[in-house]
Amino acid sequence: MLLRCAKCGNTYDVSGRQPGETFKSQCGDIIVVPSRAEHAPALIAEYIARYQKESGVTLAKNGETYFGKFGSAKLSLEVLPGEEIRVKSPFLNLPKRGAQAALRRVLELNLSSTGGARFALEGGQLFIVWSRGLEGLDYEEFVQGLACVSRTSDDYDDILRKEWGMEAQEHDTEEYVLPAEMLEEESGK
């Protein structure tokens, strides 16, 4: 973890120091090593600023969440309690018919084709998600997390829509709660 002295601007690697430990910067100012949770928002803001500068992609901030668009993928990024970062992209709703086959398909893709990202389900909506603890997170891994979520979302939305017989719609990610009865019908109960 790197800290910058507010007075002189020098940067110090404090990876081996404990939270609450103090030391003097070259200008004589006393610096306190923050807990990782206190440092997390600043670290992510630093990574985002660097990413925006290098890639030209804009990530807008609303509260504590960042939002951006990568191809057809819409991403959100947030620091979660417990010192974890999560990048997610709303994907498609489960099809109203063939939900079990659709779930099987995305579980198979989780193993073989999503890199570090994974499909996740909330209500009846699928998401592409990448999450990781902040301990030891470096910039390159941060960029890789953004890339695997956007690439998976961008690569598979048209493929799965076609496989599931879904028409492309402006609002594919509207919330749809899959009734338990539909799953029972499909299983033949």
CNS distance restraints for C-alpha pairs under 8 A (distance, minus, plus):
assign (resid   1 and name CA) (resid  13 and name CA) 5.79 0.50 0.50
assign (resid   1 and name CA) (resid  14 and name CA) 5.54 0.50 0.50
assign (resid   1 and name CA) (resid  15 and name CA) 4.93 0.50 0.50
assign (resid   1 and name CA) (resid 136 and name CA) 7.96 0.50 0.50
assign (resid   2 and name CA) (resid  11 and name CA) 6.45 0.50 0.50
assign (resid   2 and name CA) (resid  12 and name CA) 5.47 0.50 0.50
assign (resid   2 and name CA) (resid  13 and name CA) 4.53 0.50 0.50
assign (resid   2 and name CA) (resid  14 and name CA) 5.92 0.50 0.50
assign (resid   2 and name CA) (resid  15 and name CA) 7.33 0.50 0.50
assign (resid   3 and name CA) (resid  11 and name CA) 5.49 0.50 0.50
assign (resid   3 and name CA) (resid  12 and name CA) 5.23 0.50 0.50
assign (resid   3 and name CA) (resid  13 and name CA) 6.49 0.50 0.50
assign (resid   3 and name CA) (resid  14 and name CA) 6.94 0.50 0.50
assign (resid   3 and name CA) (resid  33 and name CA) 7.96 0.50 0.50
assign (resid   4 and name CA) (resid   9 and name CA) 5.65 0.50 0.50
assign (resid   4 and name CA) (resid  10 and name CA) 5.55 0.50 0.50
assign (resid   4 and name CA) (resid  11 and name CA) 4.27 0.50 0.50
assign (resid   4 and name CA) (resid  12 and name CA) 6.29 0.50 0.50
assign (resid   5 and name CA) (resid   9 and name CA) 4.85 0.50 0.50
assign (resid   5 and name CA) (resid  10 and name CA) 5.44 0.50 0.50
assign (resid   5 and name CA) (resid  11 and name CA) 6.37 0.50 0.50
assign (resid   5 and name CA) (resid  12 and name CA) 7.93 0.50 0.50
assign (resid   5 and name CA) (resid  25 and name CA) 6.76 0.50 0.50
assign (resid   5 and name CA) (resid  29 and name CA) 7.61 0.50 0.50
assign (resid   5 and name CA) (resid  31 and name CA) 7.01 0.50 0.50
assign (resid   7 and name CA) (resid  27 and name CA) 7.48 0.50 0.50
assign (resid   7 and name CA) (resid  29 and name CA) 7.13 0.50 0.50
assign (resid   8 and name CA) (resid  26 and name CA) 7.82 0.50 0.50
assign (resid   8 and name CA) (resid  27 and name CA) 6.23 0.50 0.50
assign (resid  10 and name CA) (resid  25 and name CA) 7.57 0.50 0.50
assign (resid  10 and name CA) (resid  26 and name CA) 7.68 0.50 0.50
assign (resid  14 and name CA) (resid  33 and name CA) 7.19 0.50 0.50
assign (resid  17 and name CA) (resid  21 and name CA) 6.64 0.50 0.50
assign (resid  17 and name CA) (resid  33 and name CA) 7.24 0.50 0.50
assign (resid  18 and name CA) (resid  33 and name CA) 6.82 0.50 0.50
assign (resid  18 and name CA) (resid  35 and name CA) 7.98 0.50 0.50
assign (resid  19 and name CA) (resid  32 and name CA) 7.67 0.50 0.50
assign (resid  19 and name CA) (resid  33 and name CA) 4.96 0.50 0.50
assign (resid  19 and name CA) (resid  34 and name CA) 5.10 0.50 0.50
assign (resid  19 and name CA) (resid  35 and name CA) 4.71 0.50 0.50
assign (resid  19 and name CA) (resid  36 and name CA) 7.46 0.50 0.50
assign (resid  20 and name CA) (resid  32 and name CA) 5.74 0.50 0.50
assign (resid  20 and name CA) (resid  33 and name CA) 5.18 0.50 0.50
assign (resid  20 and name CA) (resid  34 and name CA) 6.00 0.50 0.50
assign (resid  20 and name CA) (resid  35 and name CA) 7.08 0.50 0.50
assign (resid  21 and name CA) (resid  32 and name CA) 5.78 0.50 0.50
assign (resid  21 and name CA) (resid  33 and name CA) 5.45 0.50 0.50
assign (resid  22 and name CA) (resid  30 and name CA) 6.55 0.50 0.50
assign (resid  22 and name CA) (resid  31 and name CA) 5.48 0.50 0.50
assign (resid  22 and name CA) (resid  32 and name CA) 4.46 0.50 0.50
assign (resid  22 and name CA) (resid  33 and name CA) 6.20 0.50 0.50
assign (resid  23 and name CA) (resid  30 and name CA) 5.71 0.50 0.50
assign (resid  23 and name CA) (resid  31 and name CA) 5.50 0.50 0.50
assign (resid  23 and name CA) (resid  32 and name CA) 6.83 0.50 0.50
assign (resid  24 and name CA) (resid  28 and name CA) 5.30 0.50 0.50
assign (resid  24 and name CA) (resid  29 and name CA) 5.52 0.50 0.50
assign (resid  24 and name CA) (resid  30 and name CA) 4.63 0.50 0.50
assign (resid  24 and name CA) (resid  31 and name CA) 6.06 0.50 0.50
assign (resid  25 and name CA) (resid  29 and name CA) 5.42 0.50 0.50
assign (resid  25 and name CA) (resid  30 and name CA) 6.42 0.50 0.50
assign (resid  25 and name CA) (resid  31 and name CA) 6.81 0.50 0.50
assign (resid  34 and name CA) (resid  38 and name CA) 5.92 0.50 0.50
assign (resid  34 and name CA) (resid  39 and name CA) 6.11 0.50 0.50
assign (resid  35 and name CA) (resid  39 and name CA) 6.36 0.50 0.50
assign (resid  36 and name CA) (resid  40 and name CA) 5.96 0.50 0.50
assign (resid  36 and name CA) (resid  83 and name CA) 7.16 0.50 0.50
assign (resid  36 and name CA) (resid 135 and name CA) 7.73 0.50 0.50
assign (resid  37 and name CA) (resid  41 and name CA) 7.81 0.50 0.50
assign (resid  37 and name CA) (resid  81 and name CA) 7.96 0.50 0.50
assign (resid  37 and name CA) (resid  82 and name CA) 7.51 0.50 0.50
assign (resid  37 and name CA) (resid  83 and name CA) 5.61 0.50 0.50
assign (resid  39 and name CA) (resid  43 and name CA) 6.15 0.50 0.50
assign (resid  40 and name CA) (resid  44 and name CA) 6.16 0.50 0.50
assign (resid  40 and name CA) (resid  79 and name CA) 7.27 0.50 0.50
assign (resid  40 and name CA) (resid  83 and name CA) 7.02 0.50 0.50
assign (resid  40 and name CA) (resid 134 and name CA) 7.23 0.50 0.50
assign (resid  41 and name CA) (resid  45 and name CA) 6.03 0.50 0.50
assign (resid  41 and name CA) (resid  79 and name CA) 6.94 0.50 0.50
assign (resid  42 and name CA) (resid  46 and name CA) 6.07 0.50 0.50
assign (resid  43 and name CA) (resid  47 and name CA) 6.28 0.50 0.50
assign (resid  44 and name CA) (resid  48 and name CA) 6.05 0.50 0.50
assign (resid  44 and name CA) (resid  79 and name CA) 7.98 0.50 0.50
assign (resid  45 and name CA) (resid  49 and name CA) 6.10 0.50 0.50
assign (resid  46 and name CA) (resid  50 and name CA) 6.25 0.50 0.50
assign (resid  47 and name CA) (resid  51 and name CA) 6.04 0.50 0.50
assign (resid  47 and name CA) (resid 139 and name CA) 6.14 0.50 0.50
assign (resid  47 and name CA) (resid 142 and name CA) 7.54 0.50 0.50
assign (resid  48 and name CA) (resid  52 and name CA) 6.04 0.50 0.50
assign (resid  48 and name CA) (resid  59 and name CA) 7.44 0.50 0.50
assign (resid  49 and name CA) (resid  53 and name CA) 6.25 0.50 0.50
assign (resid  50 and name CA) (resid  54 and name CA) 6.16 0.50 0.50
assign (resid  51 and name CA) (resid  55 and name CA) 5.78 0.50 0.50
assign (resid  51 and name CA) (resid  56 and name CA) 7.71 0.50 0.50
assign (resid  51 and name CA) (resid  57 and name CA) 7.56 0.50 0.50
assign (resid  51 and name CA) (resid 143 and name CA) 7.43 0.50 0.50
assign (resid  52 and name CA) (resid  56 and name CA) 5.11 0.50 0.50
assign (resid  52 and name CA) (resid  57 and name CA) 5.15 0.50 0.50
assign (resid  52 and name CA) (resid  58 and name CA) 5.69 0.50 0.50
assign (resid  52 and name CA) (resid  59 and name CA) 7.21 0.50 0.50
assign (resid  53 and name CA) (resid  57 and name CA) 7.82 0.50 0.50
assign (resid  57 and name CA) (resid  68 and name CA) 7.60 0.50 0.50
assign (resid  57 and name CA) (resid  69 and name CA) 7.95 0.50 0.50
assign (resid  57 and name CA) (resid  70 and name CA) 7.83 0.50 0.50
assign (resid  58 and name CA) (resid  68 and name CA) 6.29 0.50 0.50
assign (resid  59 and name CA) (resid  66 and name CA) 5.82 0.50 0.50
assign (resid  59 and name CA) (resid  67 and name CA) 5.20 0.50 0.50
assign (resid  59 and name CA) (resid  68 and name CA) 4.62 0.50 0.50
assign (resid  59 and name CA) (resid  69 and name CA) 7.88 0.50 0.50
assign (resid  60 and name CA) (resid  66 and name CA) 5.40 0.50 0.50
assign (resid  60 and name CA) (resid  67 and name CA) 5.16 0.50 0.50
assign (resid  60 and name CA) (resid  68 and name CA) 6.40 0.50 0.50
assign (resid  61 and name CA) (resid  65 and name CA) 5.71 0.50 0.50
assign (resid  61 and name CA) (resid  66 and name CA) 4.32 0.50 0.50
assign (resid  61 and name CA) (resid  67 and name CA) 6.31 0.50 0.50
assign (resid  62 and name CA) (resid  66 and name CA) 6.23 0.50 0.50
assign (resid  62 and name CA) (resid  67 and name CA) 7.72 0.50 0.50
assign (resid  64 and name CA) (resid  78 and name CA) 6.51 0.50 0.50
assign (resid  64 and name CA) (resid  79 and name CA) 7.60 0.50 0.50
assign (resid  65 and name CA) (resid  76 and name CA) 6.62 0.50 0.50
assign (resid  65 and name CA) (resid  77 and name CA) 5.70 0.50 0.50
assign (resid  65 and name CA) (resid  78 and name CA) 4.83 0.50 0.50
assign (resid  65 and name CA) (resid  79 and name CA) 7.72 0.50 0.50
assign (resid  66 and name CA) (resid  76 and name CA) 5.50 0.50 0.50
assign (resid  66 and name CA) (resid  77 and name CA) 5.06 0.50 0.50
assign (resid  66 and name CA) (resid  78 and name CA) 6.48 0.50 0.50
assign (resid  67 and name CA) (resid  74 and name CA) 7.39 0.50 0.50
assign (resid  67 and name CA) (resid  75 and name CA) 5.63 0.50 0.50
assign (resid  67 and name CA) (resid  76 and name CA) 4.47 0.50 0.50
assign (resid  67 and name CA) (resid  77 and name CA) 6.46 0.50 0.50
assign (resid  68 and name CA) (resid  74 and name CA) 5.91 0.50 0.50
assign (resid  68 and name CA) (resid  75 and name CA) 5.29 0.50 0.50
assign (resid  68 and name CA) (resid  76 and name CA) 6.56 0.50 0.50
assign (resid  69 and name CA) (resid  73 and name CA) 5.71 0.50 0.50
assign (resid  69 and name CA) (resid  74 and name CA) 4.52 0.50 0.50
assign (resid  69 and name CA) (resid  75 and name CA) 6.07 0.50 0.50
assign (resid  70 and name CA) (resid  74 and name CA) 6.34 0.50 0.50
assign (resid  70 and name CA) (resid  75 and name CA) 7.45 0.50 0.50
assign (resid  70 and name CA) (resid 150 and name CA) 5.97 0.50 0.50
assign (resid  71 and name CA) (resid 150 and name CA) 7.57 0.50 0.50
assign (resid  71 and name CA) (resid 154 and name CA) 6.54 0.50 0.50
assign (resid  72 and name CA) (resid 153 and name CA) 7.69 0.50 0.50
assign (resid  72 and name CA) (resid 154 and name CA) 5.63 0.50 0.50
assign (resid  73 and name CA) (resid  89 and name CA) 6.50 0.50 0.50
assign (resid  73 and name CA) (resid  90 and name CA) 7.94 0.50 0.50
assign (resid  73 and name CA) (resid  91 and name CA) 7.96 0.50 0.50
assign (resid  73 and name CA) (resid 150 and name CA) 5.55 0.50 0.50
assign (resid  73 and name CA) (resid 153 and name CA) 5.70 0.50 0.50
assign (resid  73 and name CA) (resid 154 and name CA) 5.58 0.50 0.50
assign (resid  74 and name CA) (resid  89 and name CA) 5.51 0.50 0.50
assign (resid  74 and name CA) (resid  90 and name CA) 6.87 0.50 0.50
assign (resid  74 and name CA) (resid 150 and name CA) 7.69 0.50 0.50
assign (resid  75 and name CA) (resid  87 and name CA) 6.69 0.50 0.50
assign (resid  75 and name CA) (resid  88 and name CA) 5.55 0.50 0.50
assign (resid  75 and name CA) (resid  89 and name CA) 4.53 0.50 0.50
assign (resid  75 and name CA) (resid  90 and name CA) 7.42 0.50 0.50
assign (resid  75 and name CA) (resid 149 and name CA) 7.92 0.50 0.50
assign (resid  75 and name CA) (resid 150 and name CA) 7.25 0.50 0.50
assign (resid  76 and name CA) (resid  87 and name CA) 5.67 0.50 0.50
assign (resid  76 and name CA) (resid  88 and name CA) 5.47 0.50 0.50
assign (resid  76 and name CA) (resid  89 and name CA) 6.43 0.50 0.50
assign (resid  77 and name CA) (resid  85 and name CA) 7.25 0.50 0.50
assign (resid  77 and name CA) (resid  86 and name CA) 5.67 0.50 0.50
assign (resid  77 and name CA) (resid  87 and name CA) 4.42 0.50 0.50
assign (resid  77 and name CA) (resid  88 and name CA) 6.59 0.50 0.50
assign (resid  78 and name CA) (resid  85 and name CA) 5.83 0.50 0.50
assign (resid  78 and name CA) (resid  86 and name CA) 5.53 0.50 0.50
assign (resid  78 and name CA) (resid  87 and name CA) 6.71 0.50 0.50
assign (resid  79 and name CA) (resid  83 and name CA) 6.85 0.50 0.50
assign (resid  79 and name CA) (resid  84 and name CA) 5.72 0.50 0.50
assign (resid  79 and name CA) (resid  85 and name CA) 4.48 0.50 0.50
assign (resid  79 and name CA) (resid  86 and name CA) 6.41 0.50 0.50
assign (resid  80 and name CA) (resid  84 and name CA) 5.12 0.50 0.50
assign (resid  80 and name CA) (resid  85 and name CA) 5.88 0.50 0.50
assign (resid  80 and name CA) (resid  86 and name CA) 7.08 0.50 0.50
assign (resid  83 and name CA) (resid 133 and name CA) 5.87 0.50 0.50
assign (resid  83 and name CA) (resid 134 and name CA) 5.59 0.50 0.50
assign (resid  83 and name CA) (resid 135 and name CA) 7.67 0.50 0.50
assign (resid  84 and name CA) (resid 131 and name CA) 6.85 0.50 0.50
assign (resid  84 and name CA) (resid 132 and name CA) 5.52 0.50 0.50
assign (resid  84 and name CA) (resid 133 and name CA) 4.16 0.50 0.50
assign (resid  84 and name CA) (resid 134 and name CA) 5.31 0.50 0.50
assign (resid  85 and name CA) (resid 131 and name CA) 5.46 0.50 0.50
assign (resid  85 and name CA) (resid 132 and name CA) 5.52 0.50 0.50
assign (resid  85 and name CA) (resid 133 and name CA) 6.24 0.50 0.50
assign (resid  85 and name CA) (resid 134 and name CA) 6.44 0.50 0.50
assign (resid  86 and name CA) (resid 129 and name CA) 7.02 0.50 0.50
assign (resid  86 and name CA) (resid 130 and name CA) 5.77 0.50 0.50
assign (resid  86 and name CA) (resid 131 and name CA) 4.24 0.50 0.50
assign (resid  86 and name CA) (resid 132 and name CA) 6.75 0.50 0.50
assign (resid  87 and name CA) (resid 129 and name CA) 5.72 0.50 0.50
assign (resid  87 and name CA) (resid 130 and name CA) 5.21 0.50 0.50
assign (resid  87 and name CA) (resid 131 and name CA) 6.23 0.50 0.50
assign (resid  87 and name CA) (resid 145 and name CA) 7.23 0.50 0.50
assign (resid  87 and name CA) (resid 146 and name CA) 6.76 0.50 0.50
assign (resid  87 and name CA) (resid 149 and name CA) 7.20 0.50 0.50
assign (resid  88 and name CA) (resid 127 and name CA) 6.45 0.50 0.50
assign (resid  88 and name CA) (resid 128 and name CA) 5.47 0.50 0.50
assign (resid  88 and name CA) (resid 129 and name CA) 4.30 0.50 0.50
assign (resid  88 and name CA) (resid 130 and name CA) 6.38 0.50 0.50
assign (resid  88 and name CA) (resid 149 and name CA) 6.80 0.50 0.50
assign (resid  89 and name CA) (resid 127 and name CA) 5.43 0.50 0.50
assign (resid  89 and name CA) (resid 128 and name CA) 5.12 0.50 0.50
assign (resid  89 and name CA) (resid 129 and name CA) 6.55 0.50 0.50
assign (resid  89 and name CA) (resid 149 and name CA) 6.90 0.50 0.50
assign (resid  89 and name CA) (resid 150 and name CA) 7.42 0.50 0.50
assign (resid  89 and name CA) (resid 153 and name CA) 7.02 0.50 0.50
assign (resid  90 and name CA) (resid 125 and name CA) 7.42 0.50 0.50
assign (resid  90 and name CA) (resid 126 and name CA) 6.45 0.50 0.50
assign (resid  90 and name CA) (resid 127 and name CA) 4.52 0.50 0.50
assign (resid  90 and name CA) (resid 128 and name CA) 6.60 0.50 0.50
assign (resid  90 and name CA) (resid 173 and name CA) 6.07 0.50 0.50
assign (resid  91 and name CA) (resid 125 and name CA) 7.06 0.50 0.50
assign (resid  91 and name CA) (resid 126 and name CA) 5.25 0.50 0.50
assign (resid  91 and name CA) (resid 127 and name CA) 4.83 0.50 0.50
assign (resid  91 and name CA) (resid 128 and name CA) 6.49 0.50 0.50
assign (resid  91 and name CA) (resid 153 and name CA) 6.57 0.50 0.50
assign (resid  91 and name CA) (resid 157 and name CA) 6.94 0.50 0.50
assign (resid  91 and name CA) (resid 172 and name CA) 7.47 0.50 0.50
assign (resid  91 and name CA) (resid 173 and name CA) 6.04 0.50 0.50
assign (resid  92 and name CA) (resid 125 and name CA) 6.02 0.50 0.50
assign (resid  92 and name CA) (resid 126 and name CA) 5.43 0.50 0.50
assign (resid  92 and name CA) (resid 127 and name CA) 7.33 0.50 0.50
assign (resid  92 and name CA) (resid 157 and name CA) 7.05 0.50 0.50
assign (resid  92 and name CA) (resid 161 and name CA) 7.84 0.50 0.50
assign (resid  92 and name CA) (resid 172 and name CA) 5.62 0.50 0.50
assign (resid  92 and name CA) (resid 173 and name CA) 5.37 0.50 0.50
assign (resid  93 and name CA) (resid 124 and name CA) 5.70 0.50 0.50
assign (resid  93 and name CA) (resid 125 and name CA) 4.25 0.50 0.50
assign (resid  93 and name CA) (resid 126 and name CA) 5.75 0.50 0.50
assign (resid  93 and name CA) (resid 172 and name CA) 6.62 0.50 0.50
assign (resid  93 and name CA) (resid 173 and name CA) 5.97 0.50 0.50
assign (resid  93 and name CA) (resid 174 and name CA) 7.38 0.50 0.50
assign (resid  93 and name CA) (resid 175 and name CA) 7.26 0.50 0.50
assign (resid  93 and name CA) (resid 176 and name CA) 6.38 0.50 0.50
assign (resid  94 and name CA) (resid  99 and name CA) 5.99 0.50 0.50
assign (resid  94 and name CA) (resid 102 and name CA) 6.95 0.50 0.50
assign (resid  94 and name CA) (resid 103 and name CA) 7.94 0.50 0.50
assign (resid  94 and name CA) (resid 124 and name CA) 5.63 0.50 0.50
assign (resid  94 and name CA) (resid 125 and name CA) 6.05 0.50 0.50
assign (resid  94 and name CA) (resid 126 and name CA) 6.76 0.50 0.50
assign (resid  94 and name CA) (resid 176 and name CA) 7.90 0.50 0.50
assign (resid  94 and name CA) (resid 178 and name CA) 7.64 0.50 0.50
assign (resid  95 and name CA) (resid  99 and name CA) 5.68 0.50 0.50
assign (resid  95 and name CA) (resid 102 and name CA) 7.34 0.50 0.50
assign (resid  95 and name CA) (resid 164 and name CA) 6.53 0.50 0.50
assign (resid  95 and name CA) (resid 166 and name CA) 7.41 0.50 0.50
assign (resid  96 and name CA) (resid 178 and name CA) 7.53 0.50 0.50
assign (resid  96 and name CA) (resid 182 and name CA) 7.88 0.50 0.50
assign (resid  97 and name CA) (resid 182 and name CA) 7.95 0.50 0.50
assign (resid  98 and name CA) (resid 102 and name CA) 6.19 0.50 0.50
assign (resid  98 and name CA) (resid 164 and name CA) 7.71 0.50 0.50
assign (resid  98 and name CA) (resid 186 and name CA) 7.19 0.50 0.50
assign (resid  99 and name CA) (resid 103 and name CA) 6.09 0.50 0.50
assign (resid  99 and name CA) (resid 183 and name CA) 7.09 0.50 0.50
assign (resid  99 and name CA) (resid 186 and name CA) 7.93 0.50 0.50
assign (resid 100 and name CA) (resid 104 and name CA) 6.14 0.50 0.50
assign (resid 100 and name CA) (resid 183 and name CA) 7.00 0.50 0.50
assign (resid 100 and name CA) (resid 186 and name CA) 7.28 0.50 0.50
assign (resid 101 and name CA) (resid 105 and name CA) 6.13 0.50 0.50
assign (resid 102 and name CA) (resid 106 and name CA) 6.37 0.50 0.50
assign (resid 102 and name CA) (resid 164 and name CA) 7.35 0.50 0.50
assign (resid 103 and name CA) (resid 107 and name CA) 6.16 0.50 0.50
assign (resid 104 and name CA) (resid 108 and name CA) 6.22 0.50 0.50
assign (resid 105 and name CA) (resid 109 and name CA) 6.27 0.50 0.50
assign (resid 106 and name CA) (resid 110 and name CA) 6.10 0.50 0.50
assign (resid 106 and name CA) (resid 119 and name CA) 6.37 0.50 0.50
assign (resid 107 and name CA) (resid 111 and name CA) 6.78 0.50 0.50
assign (resid 107 and name CA) (resid 119 and name CA) 7.26 0.50 0.50
assign (resid 108 and name CA) (resid 112 and name CA) 6.45 0.50 0.50
assign (resid 109 and name CA) (resid 113 and name CA) 5.02 0.50 0.50
assign (resid 109 and name CA) (resid 114 and name CA) 6.38 0.50 0.50
assign (resid 110 and name CA) (resid 114 and name CA) 5.58 0.50 0.50
assign (resid 110 and name CA) (resid 117 and name CA) 7.59 0.50 0.50
assign (resid 110 and name CA) (resid 118 and name CA) 5.20 0.50 0.50
assign (resid 110 and name CA) (resid 119 and name CA) 6.27 0.50 0.50
assign (resid 113 and name CA) (resid 152 and name CA) 7.98 0.50 0.50
assign (resid 114 and name CA) (resid 118 and name CA) 5.96 0.50 0.50
assign (resid 114 and name CA) (resid 148 and name CA) 6.95 0.50 0.50
assign (resid 114 and name CA) (resid 149 and name CA) 7.99 0.50 0.50
assign (resid 114 and name CA) (resid 152 and name CA) 5.82 0.50 0.50
assign (resid 115 and name CA) (resid 148 and name CA) 6.17 0.50 0.50
assign (resid 116 and name CA) (resid 130 and name CA) 6.46 0.50 0.50
assign (resid 116 and name CA) (resid 145 and name CA) 7.01 0.50 0.50
assign (resid 116 and name CA) (resid 148 and name CA) 6.34 0.50 0.50
assign (resid 117 and name CA) (resid 128 and name CA) 6.41 0.50 0.50
assign (resid 117 and name CA) (resid 129 and name CA) 5.37 0.50 0.50
assign (resid 117 and name CA) (resid 130 and name CA) 4.60 0.50 0.50
assign (resid 117 and name CA) (resid 131 and name CA) 7.93 0.50 0.50
assign (resid 117 and name CA) (resid 145 and name CA) 7.34 0.50 0.50
assign (resid 117 and name CA) (resid 148 and name CA) 5.80 0.50 0.50
assign (resid 117 and name CA) (resid 149 and name CA) 5.59 0.50 0.50
assign (resid 117 and name CA) (resid 152 and name CA) 7.43 0.50 0.50
assign (resid 118 and name CA) (resid 128 and name CA) 5.52 0.50 0.50
assign (resid 118 and name CA) (resid 129 and name CA) 5.34 0.50 0.50
assign (resid 118 and name CA) (resid 130 and name CA) 6.54 0.50 0.50
assign (resid 119 and name CA) (resid 126 and name CA) 6.55 0.50 0.50
assign (resid 119 and name CA) (resid 127 and name CA) 5.61 0.50 0.50
assign (resid 119 and name CA) (resid 128 and name CA) 4.64 0.50 0.50
assign (resid 119 and name CA) (resid 129 and name CA) 6.25 0.50 0.50
assign (resid 120 and name CA) (resid 126 and name CA) 5.58 0.50 0.50
assign (resid 120 and name CA) (resid 127 and name CA) 5.11 0.50 0.50
assign (resid 120 and name CA) (resid 128 and name CA) 6.18 0.50 0.50
assign (resid 120 and name CA) (resid 129 and name CA) 6.67 0.50 0.50
assign (resid 121 and name CA) (resid 125 and name CA) 5.70 0.50 0.50
assign (resid 121 and name CA) (resid 126 and name CA) 4.59 0.50 0.50
assign (resid 121 and name CA) (resid 127 and name CA) 6.17 0.50 0.50
assign (resid 122 and name CA) (resid 126 and name CA) 6.49 0.50 0.50
assign (resid 122 and name CA) (resid 127 and name CA) 7.68 0.50 0.50
assign (resid 123 and name CA) (resid 175 and name CA) 7.34 0.50 0.50
assign (resid 123 and name CA) (resid 176 and name CA) 6.64 0.50 0.50
assign (resid 123 and name CA) (resid 177 and name CA) 4.78 0.50 0.50
assign (resid 123 and name CA) (resid 178 and name CA) 6.57 0.50 0.50
assign (resid 124 and name CA) (resid 175 and name CA) 6.79 0.50 0.50
assign (resid 124 and name CA) (resid 176 and name CA) 4.92 0.50 0.50
assign (resid 124 and name CA) (resid 177 and name CA) 4.37 0.50 0.50
assign (resid 124 and name CA) (resid 178 and name CA) 4.91 0.50 0.50
assign (resid 125 and name CA) (resid 173 and name CA) 6.73 0.50 0.50
assign (resid 125 and name CA) (resid 174 and name CA) 7.80 0.50 0.50
assign (resid 125 and name CA) (resid 175 and name CA) 6.15 0.50 0.50
assign (resid 125 and name CA) (resid 176 and name CA) 6.25 0.50 0.50
assign (resid 125 and name CA) (resid 177 and name CA) 7.41 0.50 0.50
assign (resid 128 and name CA) (resid 149 and name CA) 5.95 0.50 0.50
assign (resid 128 and name CA) (resid 152 and name CA) 7.25 0.50 0.50
assign (resid 128 and name CA) (resid 153 and name CA) 6.39 0.50 0.50
assign (resid 129 and name CA) (resid 149 and name CA) 6.32 0.50 0.50
assign (resid 130 and name CA) (resid 145 and name CA) 6.10 0.50 0.50
assign (resid 130 and name CA) (resid 146 and name CA) 7.94 0.50 0.50
assign (resid 130 and name CA) (resid 148 and name CA) 7.81 0.50 0.50
assign (resid 130 and name CA) (resid 149 and name CA) 6.48 0.50 0.50
assign (resid 131 and name CA) (resid 145 and name CA) 7.81 0.50 0.50
assign (resid 133 and name CA) (resid 137 and name CA) 7.37 0.50 0.50
assign (resid 137 and name CA) (resid 141 and name CA) 6.47 0.50 0.50
assign (resid 137 and name CA) (resid 142 and name CA) 6.87 0.50 0.50
assign (resid 138 and name CA) (resid 142 and name CA) 6.30 0.50 0.50
assign (resid 139 and name CA) (resid 143 and name CA) 6.27 0.50 0.50
assign (resid 140 and name CA) (resid 144 and name CA) 6.16 0.50 0.50
assign (resid 141 and name CA) (resid 145 and name CA) 6.18 0.50 0.50
assign (resid 142 and name CA) (resid 146 and name CA) 6.58 0.50 0.50
assign (resid 143 and name CA) (resid 147 and name CA) 6.14 0.50 0.50
assign (resid 144 and name CA) (resid 148 and name CA) 6.07 0.50 0.50
assign (resid 145 and name CA) (resid 149 and name CA) 6.38 0.50 0.50
assign (resid 146 and name CA) (resid 150 and name CA) 6.21 0.50 0.50
assign (resid 147 and name CA) (resid 151 and name CA) 5.79 0.50 0.50
assign (resid 148 and name CA) (resid 152 and name CA) 5.92 0.50 0.50
assign (resid 149 and name CA) (resid 153 and name CA) 6.10 0.50 0.50
assign (resid 150 and name CA) (resid 154 and name CA) 5.89 0.50 0.50
assign (resid 151 and name CA) (resid 155 and name CA) 5.79 0.50 0.50
assign (resid 152 and name CA) (resid 156 and name CA) 5.98 0.50 0.50
assign (resid 153 and name CA) (resid 157 and name CA) 5.92 0.50 0.50
assign (resid 154 and name CA) (resid 158 and name CA) 7.93 0.50 0.50
assign (resid 155 and name CA) (resid 159 and name CA) 7.33 0.50 0.50
assign (resid 156 and name CA) (resid 160 and name CA) 5.83 0.50 0.50
assign (resid 157 and name CA) (resid 161 and name CA) 5.98 0.50 0.50
assign (resid 158 and name CA) (resid 162 and name CA) 6.11 0.50 0.50
assign (resid 158 and name CA) (resid 168 and name CA) 7.97 0.50 0.50
assign (resid 159 and name CA) (resid 163 and name CA) 6.25 0.50 0.50
assign (resid 160 and name CA) (resid 164 and name CA) 5.91 0.50 0.50
assign (resid 161 and name CA) (resid 165 and name CA) 6.07 0.50 0.50
assign (resid 161 and name CA) (resid 166 and name CA) 4.92 0.50 0.50
assign (resid 161 and name CA) (resid 167 and name CA) 6.91 0.50 0.50
assign (resid 161 and name CA) (resid 168 and name CA) 7.24 0.50 0.50
assign (resid 162 and name CA) (resid 166 and name CA) 6.04 0.50 0.50
assign (resid 162 and name CA) (resid 167 and name CA) 7.65 0.50 0.50
assign (resid 168 and name CA) (resid 172 and name CA) 7.29 0.50 0.50
assign (resid 178 and name CA) (resid 182 and name CA) 7.13 0.50 0.50
assign (resid 179 and name CA) (resid 183 and name CA) 7.34 0.50 0.50
assign (resid 180 and name CA) (resid 184 and name CA) 6.48 0.50 0.50
assign (resid 181 and name CA) (resid 185 and name CA) 6.11 0.50 0.50
assign (resid 182 and name CA) (resid 186 and name CA) 6.26 0.50 0.50
assign (resid 183 and name CA) (resid 187 and name CA) 6.32 0.50 0.50
assign (resid 184 and name CA) (resid 188 and name CA) 6.41 0.50 0.50
assign (resid 184 and name CA) (resid 189 and name CA) 5.44 0.50 0.50
assign (resid 185 and name CA) (resid 189 and name CA) 5.86 0.50 0.50
